[in-house]
Structures are given as C-alpha cells and as structure tokens.
Amino acid sequence: MKTLVLWSSRTGNTKAVAGAIYEALPGEKDIMEEGRQGKDLSSYDLIFVGFWGYRRGADPVAQATLASLENQKVAIFATAGTYPDSEPAKMYLANAAARLPKSSTCVGTFICQGRVNSFHQKKIQGLPQETAHAMDPARLARLEEAEKHPNEEDFAAAGQWAVSVAEKVLQK
C-alpha cells in the first residue's frame, strides 16, 4: 500500500504529529507539507491530511487540500488547544471531513491537544470577562494543559491510530 502524509502546521504541533504518523506507517510512504503535493495523487491508496484547528475546522491550506482530494481514501488528523474528547474537537474533525468531495471517503479521524499560538493567548487574555472567549479559570487550565502537548503519549497514539486505519483500508 502506498500512503501519503500531508500536514499544515502553524506552531509545529501538527508537523510533529505528522512525523509520528509517518514513522509508524509500514510500506511505501511519502510525507510533505500541504501545498507542495502534486495535483495527481491517484497513485496513493491512502492519504492522511493534518491541520491545526482554525475556527472550528481545518486551517485554510488544509481546507483547500481536503476539497481537492477526488476519489481518495482520506484519514484526517488535527491538533488544537481544546481537549480531544470535547465537542469543539469533534466539530473540528467533522467540519474538516465535510470539505472532502463526495467521491472521497473519510476512513478515520484523530485529534490531540497542542500548544496554542502565543498571539491567540495574548488576544484572549485581553478580552473582557463577558465575551465568549474571555480568560476564565477553565480556559486558563485548558491552555496550561495544551502547553504540554503534543507529547510522547500523543505521538504514540497517533502512530497506533494511523496503523489501524491503514490496516482497515488494506482489508477492504
């Protein structure tokens, strides 16, 4: 099976997770930053697309990549400052998968927490408490936890997930 791992990263989180996925995958494989891949990806049996969380979905580069993948099996992974089991995390993945053309199939999703860009942290800290994104104890705790990710446990989980997705695709 021939696999491609594509990633878009703002802080290095998604790039690091992409590397863990790439290393875990068996067989013939390639890895590259989104936007550098060619237009014809038909030689790949499975394409992993990674992104950083942006407005409850994929970042603009990943959105374009996802929308361009005709007739492909696609696995979607992401990093975001939110908890991986939260509703916002589920929304990031669902909104990204919705970008795929109808001719493609999302064969799996994975998300882990990642550091939040300091620009966003400073912006949040300056908001009045009554706004939707103001800093409160729960938000502060989540951001502090996000600073610890992605970590070795996240990389191992991403690799295991990728291998299980590849095995599932091979069985079909």
Order of alpha helices (4+ residues) and beta strands (2+ residues): beta-alpha-beta-beta-beta-alpha-beta-alpha-beta-alpha-alpha-alpha
